[in-house]
Amino acid sequence: MAQYFFDLRSGEIFSSDQDGIELPDAGEAHAMALSALIDAARDAVMEGTVNQHFSVEVRDGPDPVLEVAAVFHSKIFRTQ
């Protein structure tokens, strides 16, 4: 088991994971990062955002392991 840290970047906002979580391998870390990205993007898309950049950067201590990133565009033209 290794300790993985999941840092979230949303546009200019960066949130560093100070606690991390123990996972068996990088494959599990990738699945967790993808899930976190989807959750973060879901909130922004529901609000209606244009070209919102998201990434989850995974590291095991100081070293990067992987990154999952996406750009979302959502526009609400009218509510009814």
mmCIF file of the N, C-alpha and C atoms, coordinates in Angstrom:
data_MODEL
# 
_entry.id   MODEL 
# 
loop_
_atom_site.group_PDB 
_atom_site.id 
_atom_site.type_symbol 
_atom_site.label_atom_id 
_atom_site.label_alt_id 
_atom_site.label_comp_id 
_atom_site.label_asym_id 
_atom_site.label_entity_id 
_atom_site.label_seq_id 
_atom_site.pdbx_PDB_ins_code 
_atom_site.Cartn_x 
_atom_site.Cartn_y 
_atom_site.Cartn_z 
_atom_site.occupancy 
_atom_site.B_iso_or_equiv 
_atom_site.pdbx_formal_charge 
_atom_site.auth_seq_id 
_atom_site.auth_comp_id 
_atom_site.auth_asym_id 
_atom_site.auth_atom_id 
_atom_site.pdbx_PDB_model_num 
ATOM 1   N N  . MET A 1 1  ? 0.850   -1.177 0.000   1.00 0.00 ? 1  MET A N  1 
ATOM 2   C CA . MET A 1 1  ? 0.000   0.000  0.000   1.00 0.00 ? 1  MET A CA 1 
ATOM 3   C C  . MET A 1 1  ? 0.899   1.245  0.000   1.00 0.00 ? 1  MET A C  1 
ATOM 4   N N  . ALA A 1 2  ? 0.455   2.226  -0.738  1.00 0.00 ? 2  ALA A N  1 
ATOM 5   C CA . ALA A 1 2  ? 1.185   3.490  -0.810  1.00 0.00 ? 2  ALA A CA 1 
ATOM 6   C C  . ALA A 1 2  ? 0.237   4.628  -0.446  1.00 0.00 ? 2  ALA A C  1 
ATOM 7   N N  . GLN A 1 3  ? 0.799   5.711  0.025   1.00 0.00 ? 3  GLN A N  1 
ATOM 8   C CA . GLN A 1 3  ? 0.026   6.911  0.369   1.00 0.00 ? 3  GLN A CA 1 
ATOM 9   C C  . GLN A 1 3  ? -0.057  7.798  -0.869  1.00 0.00 ? 3  GLN A C  1 
ATOM 10  N N  . TYR A 1 4  ? -1.287  8.079  -1.318  1.00 0.00 ? 4  TYR A N  1 
ATOM 11  C CA . TYR A 1 4  ? -1.508  8.936  -2.483  1.00 0.00 ? 4  TYR A CA 1 
ATOM 12  C C  . TYR A 1 4  ? -2.208  10.215 -2.046  1.00 0.00 ? 4  TYR A C  1 
ATOM 13  N N  . PHE A 1 5  ? -1.815  11.319 -2.661  1.00 0.00 ? 5  PHE A N  1 
ATOM 14  C CA . PHE A 1 5  ? -2.379  12.631 -2.376  1.00 0.00 ? 5  PHE A CA 1 
ATOM 15  C C  . PHE A 1 5  ? -3.055  13.153 -3.633  1.00 0.00 ? 5  PHE A C  1 
ATOM 16  N N  . PHE A 1 6  ? -4.257  13.706 -3.481  1.00 0.00 ? 6  PHE A N  1 
ATOM 17  C CA . PHE A 1 6  ? -5.074  14.147 -4.605  1.00 0.00 ? 6  PHE A CA 1 
ATOM 18  C C  . PHE A 1 6  ? -5.248  15.659 -4.550  1.00 0.00 ? 6  PHE A C  1 
ATOM 19  N N  . ASP A 1 7  ? -4.526  16.368 -5.398  1.00 0.00 ? 7  ASP A N  1 
ATOM 20  C CA . ASP A 1 7  ? -4.596  17.826 -5.454  1.00 0.00 ? 7  ASP A CA 1 
ATOM 21  C C  . ASP A 1 7  ? -5.570  18.229 -6.552  1.00 0.00 ? 7  ASP A C  1 
ATOM 22  N N  . LEU A 1 8  ? -6.463  19.156 -6.246  1.00 0.00 ? 8  LEU A N  1 
ATOM 23  C CA . LEU A 1 8  ? -7.473  19.596 -7.204  1.00 0.00 ? 8  LEU A CA 1 
ATOM 24  C C  . LEU A 1 8  ? -7.117  20.978 -7.728  1.00 0.00 ? 8  LEU A C  1 
ATOM 25  N N  . ARG A 1 9  ? -7.166  21.107 -9.051  1.00 0.00 ? 9  ARG A N  1 
ATOM 26  C CA . ARG A 1 9  ? -6.957  22.397 -9.697  1.00 0.00 ? 9  ARG A CA 1 
ATOM 27  C C  . ARG A 1 9  ? -8.209  22.710 -10.506 1.00 0.00 ? 9  ARG A C  1 
ATOM 28  N N  . SER A 1 10 ? -8.771  23.898 -10.249 1.00 0.00 ? 10 SER A N  1 
ATOM 29  C CA . SER A 1 10 ? -9.963  24.354 -10.968 1.00 0.00 ? 10 SER A CA 1 
ATOM 30  C C  . SER A 1 10 ? -9.702  25.783 -11.401 1.00 0.00 ? 10 SER A C  1 
ATOM 31  N N  . GLY A 1 11 ? -9.368  25.958 -12.676 1.00 0.00 ? 11 GLY A N  1 
ATOM 32  C CA . GLY A 1 11 ? -8.999  27.291 -13.145 1.00 0.00 ? 11 GLY A CA 1 
ATOM 33  C C  . GLY A 1 11 ? -7.757  27.765 -12.408 1.00 0.00 ? 11 GLY A C  1 
ATOM 34  N N  . GLU A 1 12 ? -7.877  28.881 -11.728 1.00 0.00 ? 12 GLU A N  1 
ATOM 35  C CA . GLU A 1 12 ? -6.757  29.449 -10.978 1.00 0.00 ? 12 GLU A CA 1 
ATOM 36  C C  . GLU A 1 12 ? -6.689  28.948 -9.538  1.00 0.00 ? 12 GLU A C  1 
ATOM 37  N N  . ILE A 1 13 ? -7.677  28.173 -9.126  1.00 0.00 ? 13 ILE A N  1 
ATOM 38  C CA . ILE A 1 13 ? -7.754  27.693 -7.744  1.00 0.00 ? 13 ILE A CA 1 
ATOM 39  C C  . ILE A 1 13 ? -7.039  26.351 -7.631  1.00 0.00 ? 13 ILE A C  1 
ATOM 40  N N  . PHE A 1 14 ? -6.176  26.235 -6.621  1.00 0.00 ? 14 PHE A N  1 
ATOM 41  C CA . PHE A 1 14 ? -5.440  24.997 -6.375  1.00 0.00 ? 14 PHE A CA 1 
ATOM 42  C C  . PHE A 1 14 ? -5.648  24.586 -4.937  1.00 0.00 ? 14 PHE A C  1 
ATOM 43  N N  . SER A 1 15 ? -6.059  23.353 -4.734  1.00 0.00 ? 15 SER A N  1 
ATOM 44  C CA . SER A 1 15 ? -6.279  22.822 -3.398  1.00 0.00 ? 15 SER A CA 1 
ATOM 45  C C  . SER A 1 15 ? -5.379  21.610 -3.204  1.00 0.00 ? 15 SER A C  1 
ATOM 46  N N  . SER A 1 16 ? -4.449  21.706 -2.262  1.00 0.00 ? 16 SER A N  1 
ATOM 47  C CA . SER A 1 16 ? -3.484  20.644 -2.014  1.00 0.00 ? 16 SER A CA 1 
ATOM 48  C C  . SER A 1 16 ? -4.001  19.694 -0.938  1.00 0.00 ? 16 SER A C  1 
ATOM 49  N N  . ASP A 1 17 ? -3.929  18.412 -1.211  1.00 0.00 ? 17 ASP A N  1 
ATOM 50  C CA . ASP A 1 17 ? -4.328  17.371 -0.267  1.00 0.00 ? 17 ASP A CA 1 
ATOM 51  C C  . ASP A 1 17 ? -3.194  17.162 0.726   1.00 0.00 ? 17 ASP A C  1 
ATOM 52  N N  . GLN A 1 18 ? -3.452  17.441 1.977   1.00 0.00 ? 18 GLN A N  1 
ATOM 53  C CA . GLN A 1 18 ? -2.434  17.298 3.016   1.00 0.00 ? 18 GLN A CA 1 
ATOM 54  C C  . GLN A 1 18 ? -2.490  15.942 3.712   1.00 0.00 ? 18 GLN A C  1 
ATOM 55  N N  . ASP A 1 19 ? -3.620  15.230 3.587   1.00 0.00 ? 19 ASP A N  1 
ATOM 56  C CA . ASP A 1 19 ? -3.810  13.982 4.318   1.00 0.00 ? 19 ASP A CA 1 
ATOM 57  C C  . ASP A 1 19 ? -3.487  12.739 3.494   1.00 0.00 ? 19 ASP A C  1 
ATOM 58  N N  . GLY A 1 20 ? -3.966  12.715 2.270   1.00 0.00 ? 20 GLY A N  1 
ATOM 59  C CA . GLY A 1 20 ? -3.753  11.557 1.422   1.00 0.00 ? 20 GLY A CA 1 
ATOM 60  C C  . GLY A 1 20 ? -4.582  10.356 1.858   1.00 0.00 ? 20 GLY A C  1 
ATOM 61  N N  . ILE A 1 21 ? -4.431  9.266  1.118   1.00 0.00 ? 21 ILE A N  1 
ATOM 62  C CA . ILE A 1 21 ? -5.142  8.029  1.409   1.00 0.00 ? 21 ILE A CA 1 
ATOM 63  C C  . ILE A 1 21 ? -4.273  6.864  0.953   1.00 0.00 ? 21 ILE A C  1 
ATOM 64  N N  . GLU A 1 22 ? -4.316  5.779  1.694   1.00 0.00 ? 22 GLU A N  1 
ATOM 65  C CA . GLU A 1 22 ? -3.567  4.592  1.314   1.00 0.00 ? 22 GLU A CA 1 
ATOM 66  C C  . GLU A 1 22 ? -4.361  3.782  0.302   1.00 0.00 ? 22 GLU A C  1 
ATOM 67  N N  . LEU A 1 23 ? -3.698  3.455  -0.799  1.00 0.00 ? 23 LEU A N  1 
ATOM 68  C CA . LEU A 1 23 ? -4.307  2.648  -1.856  1.00 0.00 ? 23 LEU A CA 1 
ATOM 69  C C  . LEU A 1 23 ? -3.304  1.598  -2.311  1.00 0.00 ? 23 LEU A C  1 
ATOM 70  N N  . PRO A 1 24 ? -3.808  0.493  -2.883  1.00 0.00 ? 24 PRO A N  1 
ATOM 71  C CA . PRO A 1 24 ? -2.897  -0.588 -3.259  1.00 0.00 ? 24 PRO A CA 1 
ATOM 72  C C  . PRO A 1 24 ? -1.958  -0.269 -4.433  1.00 0.00 ? 24 PRO A C  1 
ATOM 73  N N  . ASP A 1 25 ? -2.433  0.584  -5.385  1.00 0.00 ? 25 ASP A N  1 
ATOM 74  C CA . ASP A 1 25 ? -1.586  0.849  -6.553  1.00 0.00 ? 25 ASP A CA 1 
ATOM 75  C C  . ASP A 1 25 ? -2.073  2.088  -7.304  1.00 0.00 ? 25 ASP A C  1 
ATOM 76  N N  . ALA A 1 26 ? -1.327  2.456  -8.345  1.00 0.00 ? 26 ALA A N  1 
ATOM 77  C CA . ALA A 1 26 ? -1.648  3.644  -9.135  1.00 0.00 ? 26 ALA A CA 1 
ATOM 78  C C  . ALA A 1 26 ? -2.949  3.472  -9.915  1.00 0.00 ? 26 ALA A C  1 
ATOM 79  N N  . GLY A 1 27 ? -3.317  2.237  -10.230 1.00 0.00 ? 27 GLY A N  1 
ATOM 80  C CA . GLY A 1 27 ? -4.587  2.000  -10.909 1.00 0.00 ? 27 GLY A CA 1 
ATOM 81  C C  . GLY A 1 27 ? -5.770  2.425  -10.049 1.00 0.00 ? 27 GLY A C  1 
ATOM 82  N N  . GLU A 1 28 ? -5.725  2.097  -8.774  1.00 0.00 ? 28 GLU A N  1 
ATOM 83  C CA . GLU A 1 28 ? -6.775  2.518  -7.843  1.00 0.00 ? 28 GLU A CA 1 
ATOM 84  C C  . GLU A 1 28 ? -6.754  4.035  -7.677  1.00 0.00 ? 28 GLU A C  1 
ATOM 85  N N  . ALA A 1 29 ? -5.569  4.628  -7.648  1.00 0.00 ? 29 ALA A N  1 
ATOM 86  C CA . ALA A 1 29 ? -5.448  6.080  -7.535  1.00 0.00 ? 29 ALA A CA 1 
ATOM 87  C C  . ALA A 1 29 ? -6.046  6.756  -8.768  1.00 0.00 ? 29 ALA A C  1 
ATOM 88  N N  . HIS A 1 30 ? -5.833  6.175  -9.943  1.00 0.00 ? 30 HIS A N  1 
ATOM 89  C CA . HIS A 1 30 ? -6.390  6.723  -11.176 1.00 0.00 ? 30 HIS A CA 1 
ATOM 90  C C  . HIS A 1 30 ? -7.911  6.699  -11.129 1.00 0.00 ? 30 HIS A C  1 
ATOM 91  N N  . ALA A 1 31 ? -8.489  5.586  -10.696 1.00 0.00 ? 31 ALA A N  1 
ATOM 92  C CA . ALA A 1 31 ? -9.950  5.474  -10.597 1.00 0.00 ? 31 ALA A CA 1 
ATOM 93  C C  . ALA A 1 31 ? -10.515 6.496  -9.620  1.00 0.00 ? 31 ALA A C  1 
ATOM 94  N N  . MET A 1 32 ? -9.841  6.700  -8.490  1.00 0.00 ? 32 MET A N  1 
ATOM 95  C CA . MET A 1 32 ? -10.297 7.671  -7.501  1.00 0.00 ? 32 MET A CA 1 
ATOM 96  C C  . MET A 1 32 ? -10.171 9.095  -8.034  1.00 0.00 ? 32 MET A C  1 
ATOM 97  N N  . ALA A 1 33 ? -9.102  9.379  -8.758  1.00 0.00 ? 33 ALA A N  1 
ATOM 98  C CA . ALA A 1 33 ? -8.900  10.713 -9.340  1.00 0.00 ? 33 ALA A CA 1 
ATOM 99  C C  . ALA A 1 33 ? -9.976  11.014 -10.376 1.00 0.00 ? 33 ALA A C  1 
ATOM 100 N N  . LEU A 1 34 ? -10.306 10.038 -11.191 1.00 0.00 ? 34 LEU A N  1 
ATOM 101 C CA . LEU A 1 34 ? -11.347 10.218 -12.201 1.00 0.00 ? 34 LEU A CA 1 
ATOM 102 C C  . LEU A 1 34 ? -12.701 10.482 -11.542 1.00 0.00 ? 34 LEU A C  1 
ATOM 103 N N  . SER A 1 35 ? -13.002 9.762  -10.494 1.00 0.00 ? 35 SER A N  1 
ATOM 104 C CA . SER A 1 35 ? -14.255 9.976  -9.759  1.00 0.00 ? 35 SER A CA 1 
ATOM 105 C C  . SER A 1 35 ? -14.302 11.377 -9.146  1.00 0.00 ? 35 SER A C  1 
ATOM 106 N N  . ALA A 1 36 ? -13.192 11.822 -8.573  1.00 0.00 ? 36 ALA A N  1 
ATOM 107 C CA . ALA A 1 36 ? -13.129 13.161 -7.978  1.00 0.00 ? 36 ALA A CA 1 
ATOM 108 C C  . ALA A 1 36 ? -13.308 14.239 -9.046  1.00 0.00 ? 36 ALA A C  1 
ATOM 109 N N  . LEU A 1 37 ? -12.716 14.030 -10.215 1.00 0.00 ? 37 LEU A N  1 
ATOM 110 C CA . LEU A 1 37 ? -12.846 14.983 -11.318 1.00 0.00 ? 37 LEU A CA 1 
ATOM 111 C C  . LEU A 1 37 ? -14.302 15.086 -11.764 1.00 0.00 ? 37 LEU A C  1 
ATOM 112 N N  . ILE A 1 38 ? -14.962 13.967 -11.884 1.00 0.00 ? 38 ILE A N  1 
ATOM 113 C CA . ILE A 1 38 ? -16.365 13.954 -12.296 1.00 0.00 ? 38 ILE A CA 1 
ATOM 114 C C  . ILE A 1 38 ? -17.237 14.677 -11.270 1.00 0.00 ? 38 ILE A C  1 
ATOM 115 N N  . ASP A 1 39 ? -16.996 14.442 -9.993  1.00 0.00 ? 39 ASP A N  1 
ATOM 116 C CA . ASP A 1 39 ? -17.769 15.114 -8.945  1.00 0.00 ? 39 ASP A CA 1 
ATOM 117 C C  . ASP A 1 39 ? -17.579 16.625 -8.985  1.00 0.00 ? 39 ASP A C  1 
ATOM 118 N N  . ALA A 1 40 ? -16.341 17.073 -9.130  1.00 0.00 ? 40 ALA A N  1 
ATOM 119 C CA . ALA A 1 40 ? -16.058 18.512 -9.160  1.00 0.00 ? 40 ALA A CA 1 
ATOM 120 C C  . ALA A 1 40 ? -16.672 19.157 -10.396 1.00 0.00 ? 40 ALA A C  1 
ATOM 121 N N  . ALA A 1 41 ? -16.569 18.484 -11.522 1.00 0.00 ? 41 ALA A N  1 
ATOM 122 C CA . ALA A 1 41 ? -17.094 19.035 -12.763 1.00 0.00 ? 41 ALA A CA 1 
ATOM 123 C C  . ALA A 1 41 ? -18.621 19.067 -12.759 1.00 0.00 ? 41 ALA A C  1 
ATOM 124 N N  . ARG A 1 42 ? -19.245 18.077 -12.141 1.00 0.00 ? 42 ARG A N  1 
ATOM 125 C CA . ARG A 1 42 ? -20.711 18.019 -12.102 1.00 0.00 ? 42 ARG A CA 1 
ATOM 126 C C  . ARG A 1 42 ? -21.281 19.288 -11.474 1.00 0.00 ? 42 ARG A C  1 
ATOM 127 N N  . ASP A 1 43 ? -20.695 19.740 -10.387 1.00 0.00 ? 43 ASP A N  1 
ATOM 128 C CA . ASP A 1 43 ? -21.175 20.952 -9.718  1.00 0.00 ? 43 ASP A CA 1 
ATOM 129 C C  . ASP A 1 43 ? -21.028 22.170 -10.623 1.00 0.00 ? 43 ASP A C  1 
ATOM 130 N N  . ALA A 1 44 ? -19.903 22.307 -11.278 1.00 0.00 ? 44 ALA A N  1 
ATOM 131 C CA . ALA A 1 44 ? -19.665 23.464 -12.140 1.00 0.00 ? 44 ALA A CA 1 
ATOM 132 C C  . ALA A 1 44 ? -20.567 23.443 -13.361 1.00 0.00 ? 44 ALA A C  1 
ATOM 133 N N  . VAL A 1 45 ? -20.776 22.282 -13.948 1.00 0.00 ? 45 VAL A N  1 
ATOM 134 C CA . VAL A 1 45 ? -21.615 22.180 -15.132 1.00 0.00 ? 45 VAL A CA 1 
ATOM 135 C C  . VAL A 1 45 ? -23.055 22.513 -14.781 1.00 0.00 ? 45 VAL A C  1 
ATOM 136 N N  . MET A 1 46 ? -23.513 22.103 -13.621 1.00 0.00 ? 46 MET A N  1 
ATOM 137 C CA . MET A 1 46 ? -24.875 22.412 -13.194 1.00 0.00 ? 46 MET A CA 1 
ATOM 138 C C  . MET A 1 46 ? -25.076 23.916 -13.021 1.00 0.00 ? 46 MET A C  1 
ATOM 139 N N  . GLU A 1 47 ? -24.020 24.621 -12.642 1.00 0.00 ? 47 GLU A N  1 
ATOM 140 C CA . GLU A 1 47 ? -24.106 26.072 -12.450 1.00 0.00 ? 47 GLU A CA 1 
ATOM 141 C C  . GLU A 1 47 ? -24.035 26.815 -13.780 1.00 0.00 ? 47 GLU A C  1 
ATOM 142 N N  . GLY A 1 48 ? -23.534 26.175 -14.808 1.00 0.00 ? 48 GLY A N  1 
ATOM 143 C CA . GLY A 1 48 ? -23.355 26.811 -16.111 1.00 0.00 ? 48 GLY A CA 1 
ATOM 144 C C  . GLY A 1 48 ? -22.028 27.558 -16.153 1.00 0.00 ? 48 GLY A C  1 
ATOM 145 N N  . THR A 1 49 ? -21.006 26.904 -16.647 1.00 0.00 ? 49 THR A N  1 
ATOM 146 C CA . THR A 1 49 ? -19.684 27.517 -16.736 1.00 0.00 ? 49 THR A CA 1 
ATOM 147 C C  . THR A 1 49 ? -19.159 27.409 -18.160 1.00 0.00 ? 49 THR A C  1 
ATOM 148 N N  . VAL A 1 50 ? -18.279 28.306 -18.516 1.00 0.00 ? 50 VAL A N  1 
ATOM 149 C CA . VAL A 1 50 ? -17.687 28.318 -19.848 1.00 0.00 ? 50 VAL A CA 1 
ATOM 150 C C  . VAL A 1 50 ? -16.202 28.001 -19.729 1.00 0.00 ? 50 VAL A C  1 
ATOM 151 N N  . ASN A 1 51 ? -15.766 26.985 -20.465 1.00 0.00 ? 51 ASN A N  1 
ATOM 152 C CA . ASN A 1 51 ? -14.356 26.602 -20.520 1.00 0.00 ? 51 ASN A CA 1 
ATOM 153 C C  . ASN A 1 51 ? -13.725 26.469 -19.140 1.00 0.00 ? 51 ASN A C  1 
ATOM 154 N N  . GLN A 1 52 ? -14.364 25.716 -18.291 1.00 0.00 ? 52 GLN A N  1 
ATOM 155 C CA . GLN A 1 52 ? -13.852 25.479 -16.942 1.00 0.00 ? 52 GLN A CA 1 
ATOM 156 C C  . GLN A 1 52 ? -12.839 24.335 -16.988 1.00 0.00 ? 52 GLN A C  1 
ATOM 157 N N  . HIS A 1 53 ? -11.621 24.612 -16.587 1.00 0.00 ? 53 HIS A N  1 
ATOM 158 C CA . HIS A 1 53 ? -10.548 23.621 -16.585 1.00 0.00 ? 53 HIS A CA 1 
ATOM 159 C C  . HIS A 1 53 ? -10.472 22.974 -15.204 1.00 0.00 ? 53 HIS A C  1 
ATOM 160 N N  . PHE A 1 54 ? -10.457 21.653 -15.190 1.00 0.00 ? 54 PHE A N  1 
ATOM 161 C CA . PHE A 1 54 ? -10.324 20.886 -13.958 1.00 0.00 ? 54 PHE A CA 1 
ATOM 162 C C  . PHE A 1 54 ? -9.188  19.893 -14.119 1.00 0.00 ? 54 PHE A C  1 
ATOM 163 N N  . SER A 1 55 ? -8.470  19.658 -13.038 1.00 0.00 ? 55 SER A N  1 
ATOM 164 C CA . SER A 1 55 ? -7.524  18.548 -13.034 1.00 0.00 ? 55 SER A CA 1 
ATOM 165 C C  . SER A 1 55 ? -7.369  18.034 -11.614 1.00 0.00 ? 55 SER A C  1 
ATOM 166 N N  . VAL A 1 56 ? -7.133  16.757 -11.525 1.00 0.00 ? 56 VAL A N  1 
ATOM 167 C CA . VAL A 1 56 ? -6.772  16.121 -10.267 1.00 0.00 ? 56 VAL A CA 1 
ATOM 168 C C  . VAL A 1 56 ? -5.368  15.590 -10.483 1.00 0.00 ? 56 VAL A C  1 
ATOM 169 N N  . GLU A 1 57 ? -4.446  16.116 -9.698  1.00 0.00 ? 57 GLU A N  1 
ATOM 170 C CA . GLU A 1 57 ? -3.049  15.723 -9.796  1.00 0.00 ? 57 GLU A CA 1 
ATOM 171 C C  . GLU A 1 57 ? -2.749  14.801 -8.617  1.00 0.00 ? 57 GLU A C  1 
ATOM 172 N N  . VAL A 1 58 ? -2.284  13.610 -8.910  1.00 0.00 ? 58 VAL A N  1 
ATOM 173 C CA . VAL A 1 58 ? -2.035  12.604 -7.876  1.00 0.00 ? 58 VAL A CA 1 
ATOM 174 C C  . VAL A 1 58 ? -0.535  12.469 -7.671  1.00 0.00 ? 58 VAL A C  1 
ATOM 175 N N  . ARG A 1 59 ? -0.147  12.445 -6.415  1.00 0.00 ? 59 ARG A N  1 
ATOM 176 C CA . ARG A 1 59 ? 1.268   12.281 -6.085  1.00 0.00 ? 59 ARG A CA 1 
ATOM 177 C C  . ARG A 1 59 ? 1.406   11.295 -4.937  1.00 0.00 ? 59 ARG A C  1 
ATOM 178 N N  . ASP A 1 60 ? 2.571   10.700 -4.840  1.00 0.00 ? 60 ASP A N  1 
ATOM 179 C CA . ASP A 1 60 ? 2.883   9.825  -3.708  1.00 0.00 ? 60 ASP A CA 1 
ATOM 180 C C  . ASP A 1 60 ? 4.029   10.481 -2.950  1.00 0.00 ? 60 ASP A C  1 
ATOM 181 N N  . GLY A 1 61 ? 3.675   11.397 -2.095  1.00 0.00 ? 61 GLY A N  1 
ATOM 182 C CA . GLY A 1 61 ? 4.666   12.238 -1.441  1.00 0.00 ? 61 GLY A CA 1 
ATOM 183 C C  . GLY A 1 61 ? 4.915   13.441 -2.321  1.00 0.00 ? 61 GLY A C  1 
ATOM 184 N N  . PRO A 1 62 ? 6.170   13.785 -2.547  1.00 0.00 ? 62 PRO A N  1 
ATOM 185 C CA . PRO A 1 62 ? 6.453   14.975 -3.360  1.00 0.00 ? 62 PRO A CA 1 
ATOM 186 C C  . PRO A 1 62 ? 6.398   14.729 -4.867  1.00 0.00 ? 62 PRO A C  1 
ATOM 187 N N  . ASP A 1 63 ? 6.410   13.468 -5.286  1.00 0.00 ? 63 ASP A N  1 
ATOM 188 C CA . ASP A 1 63 ? 6.526   13.146 -6.707  1.00 0.00 ? 63 ASP A CA 1 
ATOM 189 C C  . ASP A 1 63 ? 5.170   12.906 -7.369  1.00 0.00 ? 63 ASP A C  1 
ATOM 190 N N  . PRO A 1 64 ? 4.944   13.486 -8.573  1.00 0.00 ? 64 PRO A N  1 
ATOM 191 C CA . PRO A 1 64 ? 3.689   13.240 -9.290  1.00 0.00 ? 64 PRO A CA 1 
ATOM 192 C C  . PRO A 1 64 ? 3.622   11.803 -9.802  1.00 0.00 ? 64 PRO A C  1 
ATOM 193 N N  . VAL A 1 65 ? 2.411   11.249 -9.768  1.00 0.00 ? 65 VAL A N  1 
ATOM 194 C CA . VAL A 1 65 ? 2.178   9.897  -10.248 1.00 0.00 ? 65 VAL A CA 1 
ATOM 195 C C  . VAL A 1 65 ? 1.325   9.938  -11.515 1.00 0.00 ? 65 VAL A C  1 
ATOM 196 N N  . LEU A 1 66 ? 0.241   10.740 -11.480 1.00 0.00 ? 66 LEU A N  1 
ATOM 197 C CA . LEU A 1 66 ? -0.643  10.830 -12.629 1.00 0.00 ? 66 LEU A CA 1 
ATOM 198 C C  . LEU A 1 66 ? -1.491  12.085 -12.528 1.00 0.00 ? 66 LEU A C  1 
ATOM 199 N N  . GLU A 1 67 ? -2.139  12.407 -13.627 1.00 0.00 ? 67 GLU A N  1 
ATOM 200 C CA . GLU A 1 67 ? -3.040  13.557 -13.681 1.00 0.00 ? 67 GLU A CA 1 
ATOM 201 C C  . GLU A 1 67 ? -4.236  13.189 -14.541 1.00 0.00 ? 67 GLU A C  1 
ATOM 202 N N  . VAL A 1 68 ? -5.412  13.583 -14.083 1.00 0.00 ? 68 VAL A N  1 
ATOM 203 C CA . VAL A 1 68 ? -6.641  13.432 -14.851 1.00 0.00 ? 68 VAL A CA 1 
ATOM 204 C C  . VAL A 1 68 ? -7.176  14.848 -15.043 1.00 0.00 ? 68 VAL A C  1 
ATOM 205 N N  . ALA A 1 69 ? -7.433  15.245 -16.291 1.00 0.00 ? 69 ALA A N  1 
ATOM 206 C CA . ALA A 1 69 ? -7.849  16.620 -16.560 1.00 0.00 ? 69 ALA A CA 1 
ATOM 207 C C  . ALA A 1 69 ? -8.946  16.661 -17.609 1.00 0.00 ? 69 ALA A C  1 
ATOM 208 N N  . ALA A 1 70 ? -9.729  17.738 -17.561 1.00 0.00 ? 70 ALA A N  1 
ATOM 209 C CA . ALA A 1 70 ? -10.801 17.934 -18.543 1.00 0.00 ? 70 ALA A CA 1 
ATOM 210 C C  . ALA A 1 70 ? -11.172 19.405 -18.593 1.00 0.00 ? 70 ALA A C  1 
ATOM 211 N N  . VAL A 1 71 ? -11.781 19.803 -19.713 1.00 0.00 ? 71 VAL A N  1 
ATOM 212 C CA . VAL A 1 71 ? -12.329 21.146 -19.870 1.00 0.00 ? 71 VAL A CA 1 
ATOM 213 C C  . VAL A 1 71 ? -13.820 20.975 -20.127 1.00 0.00 ? 71 VAL A C  1 
ATOM 214 N N  . PHE A 1 72 ? -14.636 21.681 -19.343 1.00 0.00 ? 72 PHE A N  1 
ATOM 215 C CA . PHE A 1 72 ? -16.081 21.598 -19.480 1.00 0.00 ? 72 PHE A CA 1 
ATOM 216 C C  . PHE A 1 72 ? -16.647 22.941 -19.897 1.00 0.00 ? 72 PHE A C  1 
ATOM 217 N N  . HIS A 1 73 ? -17.673 22.854 -20.696 1.00 0.00 ? 73 HIS A N  1 
ATOM 218 C CA . HIS A 1 73 ? -18.376 24.048 -21.144 1.00 0.00 ? 73 HIS A CA 1 
ATOM 219 C C  . HIS A 1 73 ? -19.866 23.753 -20.994 1.00 0.00 ? 73 HIS A C  1 
ATOM 220 N N  . SER A 1 74 ? -20.532 24.589 -20.233 1.00 0.00 ? 74 SER A N  1 
ATOM 221 C CA . SER A 1 74 ? -21.963 24.413 -20.021 1.00 0.00 ? 74 SER A CA 1 
ATOM 222 C C  . SER A 1 74 ? -22.613 25.778 -20.026 1.00 0.00 ? 74 SER A C  1 
ATOM 223 N N  . LYS A 1 75 ? -23.649 25.928 -20.813 1.00 0.00 ? 75 LYS A N  1 
ATOM 224 C CA . LYS A 1 75 ? -24.333 27.214 -20.911 1.00 0.00 ? 75 LYS A CA 1 
ATOM 225 C C  . LYS A 1 75 ? -25.828 26.966 -20.797 1.00 0.00 ? 75 LYS A C  1 
ATOM 226 N N  . ILE A 1 76 ? -26.464 27.673 -19.883 1.00 0.00 ? 76 ILE A N  1 
ATOM 227 C CA . ILE A 1 76 ? -27.913 27.581 -19.718 1.00 0.00 ? 76 ILE A CA 1 
ATOM 228 C C  . ILE A 1 76 ? -28.525 28.773 -20.444 1.00 0.00 ? 76 ILE A C  1 
ATOM 229 N N  . PHE A 1 77 ? -29.280 28.498 -21.492 1.00 0.00 ? 77 PHE A N  1 
ATOM 230 C CA . PHE A 1 77 ? -29.871 29.580 -22.266 1.00 0.00 ? 77 PHE A CA 1 
ATOM 231 C C  . PHE A 1 77 ? -31.137 30.132 -21.601 1.00 0.00 ? 77 PHE A C  1 
ATOM 232 N N  . ARG A 1 78 ? -31.899 29.256 -20.983 1.00 0.00 ? 78 ARG A N  1 
ATOM 233 C CA . ARG A 1 78 ? -33.048 29.709 -20.202 1.00 0.00 ? 78 ARG A CA 1 
ATOM 234 C C  . ARG A 1 78 ? -33.488 28.559 -19.313 1.00 0.00 ? 78 ARG A C  1 
ATOM 235 N N  . THR A 1 79 ? -34.152 28.892 -18.245 1.00 0.00 ? 79 THR A N  1 
ATOM 236 C CA . THR A 1 79 ? -34.557 27.885 -17.290 1.00 0.00 ? 79 THR A CA 1 
ATOM 237 C C  . THR A 1 79 ? -35.943 27.323 -17.568 1.00 0.00 ? 79 THR A C  1 
ATOM 238 N N  . GLN A 1 80 ? -36.758 28.039 -18.341 1.00 0.00 ? 80 GLN A N  1 
ATOM 239 C CA . GLN A 1 80 ? -38.088 27.513 -18.706 1.00 0.00 ? 80 GLN A CA 1 
ATOM 240 C C  . GLN A 1 80 ? -38.483 28.035 -20.058 1.00 0.00 ? 80 GLN A C  1 
# 
